[in-house]
Amino acid sequence: MVLLFALSVIAIVLAVNVVVGTVYAIADAPESAAPSLASVPRSVWTASTVVTLGIIFVVSLVNIVGLAGGGAKVAKMMADEGITLDK
C-alpha cells in the first residue's frame, strides 16, 4: 500500500508539473518562438512540486486524524446511517 501511495504521489506531482510548466511556457514564450518546457525556470518546478506535496500531505494528515477516531467516526465519514435490527 505504501508503494502504491508513493507511486500515486509521484504521478500526481508529475502531472501537475507538466500542466504548470506548459502554462508557464505558453504564457512566457515570445510570439516568434514555440513554447518549450526546457525554458521553464527551476524555481517554477520547485514551487509547483512543493505546493503539490504540501496539499497531498495536509489532506493525508486530515484523513489519518479522521480515521484515528475509530469505527464510529469512520462510518460517519462514509455517510453511514446506522444499522437497524428489523426482524
Secondary structure as GFF3:
##gff-version 3
##sequence-region A 1 87
A	DSSP	alpha_helix	2	28	.	.	.	ID=ss1
A	DSSP	three_ten_helix	37	39	.	.	.	ID=ss2
A	DSSP	alpha_helix	42	67	.	.	.	ID=ss3
A	DSSP	alpha_helix	71	77	.	.	.	ID=ss4
###
